[in-house]
């Protein structure tokens, strides 16, 4: 073999080693990226579950608030009815006090 051929073979070996090293590095990088992707998918699923739970909690709170407002309205209506009953009772008491001849 000539010196040029040996030089070309050594150069080819060097490039082959560099290519193998580059391949191994890219393979490691790819594995890291795949692991990151799996981790991010797990995080995404956890966030989706949390979002679903929070949405359910929000809907429950919204329903409770609606019921709470309903309870306040019922309490206010009961107070108003109680006032009206007291007013009617006062009117009846006044009519009774006036006597039967003055009510006609």
SEZA-878635 format. One record per residue (C-alpha): x, y, z; residue number from 1. Coordinates in Angstrom, 3 decimals. Example, Ala and Ser with C-alpha at 12.3 -4.5 7.8 and 13.67 -1.06 7.14 Angstrom:
<rs>
<r><u>12.300</u><v>-4.500</v><w>7.800</w><num>1</num></r>
<r><u>13.670</u><v>-1.060</v><w>7.140</w><num>2</num></r>
</rs>
This chain:
<rs>
<r><u>0.000</u><v>0.000</v><w>0.000</w><num>1</num></r>
<r><u>1.069</u><v>3.472</v><w>-0.733</w><num>2</num></r>
<r><u>1.308</u><v>6.281</v><w>1.762</w><num>3</num></r>
<r><u>-1.695</u><v>8.031</v><w>0.214</w><num>4</num></r>
<r><u>-3.833</u><v>4.902</v><w>0.549</w><num>5</num></r>
<r><u>-2.800</u><v>4.459</v><w>4.207</w><num>6</num></r>
<r><u>-3.549</u><v>8.118</v><w>4.853</w><num>7</num></r>
<r><u>-6.966</u><v>7.730</v><w>3.207</w><num>8</num></r>
<r><u>-7.710</u><v>4.598</v><w>5.273</w><num>9</num></r>
<r><u>-6.694</u><v>6.366</v><w>8.521</w><num>10</num></r>
<r><u>-8.832</u><v>9.348</v><w>7.529</w><num>11</num></r>
<r><u>-11.746</u><v>7.007</v><w>6.801</w><num>12</num></r>
<r><u>-11.257</u><v>5.314</v><w>10.187</w><num>13</num></r>
<r><u>-11.182</u><v>8.701</v><w>11.905</w><num>14</num></r>
<r><u>-14.381</u><v>9.812</v><w>10.175</w><num>15</num></r>
<r><u>-16.008</u><v>6.468</v><w>10.997</w><num>16</num></r>
<r><u>-15.097</u><v>6.825</v><w>14.699</w><num>17</num></r>
<r><u>-16.392</u><v>10.402</v><w>14.713</w><num>18</num></r>
<r><u>-19.596</u><v>9.251</v><w>13.039</w><num>19</num></r>
<r><u>-20.027</u><v>6.473</v><w>15.619</w><num>20</num></r>
<r><u>-19.428</u><v>8.938</v><w>18.472</w><num>21</num></r>
<r><u>-21.885</u><v>11.398</v><w>16.951</w><num>22</num></r>
<r><u>-24.439</u><v>8.586</v><w>16.541</w><num>23</num></r>
<r><u>-24.026</u><v>7.555</v><w>20.189</w><num>24</num></r>
<r><u>-24.421</u><v>11.157</v><w>21.340</w><num>25</num></r>
<r><u>-27.535</u><v>11.627</v><w>19.227</w><num>26</num></r>
<r><u>-28.928</u><v>8.347</v><w>20.515</w><num>27</num></r>
<r><u>-28.419</u><v>9.512</v><w>24.134</w><num>28</num></r>
<r><u>-29.994</u><v>12.886</v><w>23.325</w><num>29</num></r>
<r><u>-32.944</u><v>11.130</v><w>21.716</w><num>30</num></r>
<r><u>-33.444</u><v>8.931</v><w>24.793</w><num>31</num></r>
<r><u>-33.365</u><v>12.009</v><w>27.038</w><num>32</num></r>
<r><u>-35.906</u><v>13.744</v><w>24.845</w><num>33</num></r>
<r><u>-38.149</u><v>10.685</v><w>24.843</w><num>34</num></r>
<r><u>-37.927</u><v>10.505</v><w>28.636</w><num>35</num></r>
<r><u>-38.782</u><v>14.209</v><w>28.844</w><num>36</num></r>
<r><u>-41.722</u><v>13.634</v><w>26.531</w><num>37</num></r>
<r><u>-43.039</u><v>10.789</v><w>28.689</w><num>38</num></r>
<r><u>-42.635</u><v>12.971</v><w>31.789</w><num>39</num></r>
<r><u>-44.435</u><v>15.887</v><w>30.138</w><num>40</num></r>
<r><u>-47.253</u><v>13.570</v><w>29.067</w><num>41</num></r>
<r><u>-47.642</u><v>12.433</v><w>32.669</w><num>42</num></r>
<r><u>-47.657</u><v>16.050</v><w>33.847</w><num>43</num></r>
<r><u>-50.229</u><v>16.919</v><w>31.202</w><num>44</num></r>
<r><u>-52.494</u><v>14.094</v><w>32.337</w><num>45</num></r>
<r><u>-52.126</u><v>15.213</v><w>35.958</w><num>46</num></r>
<r><u>-52.994</u><v>18.797</v><w>35.008</w><num>47</num></r>
<r><u>-56.003</u><v>17.587</v><w>33.016</w><num>48</num></r>
<r><u>-57.216</u><v>15.597</v><w>36.020</w><num>49</num></r>
<r><u>-56.655</u><v>18.588</v><w>38.288</w><num>50</num></r>
<r><u>-58.538</u><v>20.793</v><w>35.836</w><num>51</num></r>
<r><u>-61.413</u><v>18.319</v><w>35.782</w><num>52</num></r>
<r><u>-61.507</u><v>18.221</v><w>39.589</w><num>53</num></r>
<r><u>-61.383</u><v>22.010</v><w>39.845</w><num>54</num></r>
<r><u>-64.137</u><v>22.337</v><w>37.243</w><num>55</num></r>
<r><u>-66.325</u><v>19.950</v><w>39.255</w><num>56</num></r>
<r><u>-65.573</u><v>21.897</v><w>42.442</w><num>57</num></r>
<r><u>-66.431</u><v>25.149</v><w>40.673</w><num>58</num></r>
<r><u>-69.717</u><v>23.727</v><w>39.427</w><num>59</num></r>
<r><u>-70.536</u><v>22.482</v><w>42.939</w><num>60</num></r>
<r><u>-69.739</u><v>25.879</v><w>44.444</w><num>61</num></r>
<r><u>-71.828</u><v>27.590</v><w>41.791</w><num>62</num></r>
<r><u>-74.761</u><v>25.310</v><w>42.606</w><num>63</num></r>
<r><u>-74.284</u><v>25.884</v><w>46.340</w><num>64</num></r>
<r><u>-74.247</u><v>29.641</v><w>45.757</w><num>65</num></r>
<r><u>-77.477</u><v>29.373</v><w>43.804</w><num>66</num></r>
<r><u>-79.047</u><v>27.410</v><w>46.651</w><num>67</num></r>
<r><u>-77.710</u><v>29.897</v><w>49.175</w><num>68</num></r>
<r><u>-79.318</u><v>32.760</v><w>47.297</w><num>69</num></r>
<r><u>-82.526</u><v>30.729</v><w>47.217</w><num>70</num></r>
<r><u>-82.367</u><v>30.247</v><w>50.988</w><num>71</num></r>
<r><u>-81.934</u><v>33.988</v><w>51.510</w><num>72</num></r>
<r><u>-84.900</u><v>34.672</v><w>49.267</w><num>73</num></r>
<r><u>-86.975</u><v>32.176</v><w>51.232</w><num>74</num></r>
<r><u>-85.962</u><v>33.792</v><w>54.513</w><num>75</num></r>
<r><u>-86.815</u><v>37.246</v><w>53.167</w><num>76</num></r>
<r><u>-90.174</u><v>35.987</v><w>51.901</w><num>77</num></r>
<r><u>-90.935</u><v>34.445</v><w>55.299</w><num>78</num></r>
<r><u>-90.116</u><v>37.728</v><w>57.042</w><num>79</num></r>
<r><u>-92.359</u><v>39.629</v><w>54.642</w><num>80</num></r>
<r><u>-95.208</u><v>37.176</v><w>55.190</w><num>81</num></r>
<r><u>-94.745</u><v>37.455</v><w>58.959</w><num>82</num></r>
<r><u>-94.960</u><v>41.266</v><w>58.690</w><num>83</num></r>
<r><u>-98.093</u><v>41.019</v><w>56.573</w><num>84</num></r>
<r><u>-99.696</u><v>38.607</v><w>59.067</w><num>85</num></r>
<r><u>-98.874</u><v>40.992</v><w>61.916</w><num>86</num></r>
<r><u>-100.414</u><v>43.885</v><w>59.941</w><num>87</num></r>
<r><u>-103.564</u><v>41.837</v><w>59.307</w><num>88</num></r>
<r><u>-103.724</u><v>40.893</v><w>62.992</w><num>89</num></r>
<r><u>-103.456</u><v>44.596</v><w>63.910</w><num>90</num></r>
<r><u>-106.234</u><v>45.442</v><w>61.484</w><num>91</num></r>
<r><u>-108.446</u><v>42.717</v><w>62.937</w><num>92</num></r>
<r><u>-107.713</u><v>43.944</v><w>66.456</w><num>93</num></r>
<r><u>-108.611</u><v>47.518</v><w>65.426</w><num>94</num></r>
<r><u>-111.870</u><v>46.348</v><w>63.832</w><num>95</num></r>
<r><u>-112.780</u><v>44.425</v><w>66.949</w><num>96</num></r>
<r><u>-111.996</u><v>47.469</v><w>69.084</w><num>97</num></r>
<r><u>-114.290</u><v>49.639</v><w>66.970</w><num>98</num></r>
<r><u>-117.209</u><v>47.327</v><w>67.632</w><num>99</num></r>
<r><u>-119.731</u><v>45.651</v><w>65.326</w><num>100</num></r>
<r><u>-121.874</u><v>48.712</v><w>64.618</w><num>101</num></r>
<r><u>-118.979</u><v>50.796</v><w>63.238</w><num>102</num></r>
<r><u>-117.631</u><v>48.154</v><w>60.887</w><num>103</num></r>
<r><u>-120.547</u><v>48.340</v><w>58.426</w><num>104</num></r>
</rs>
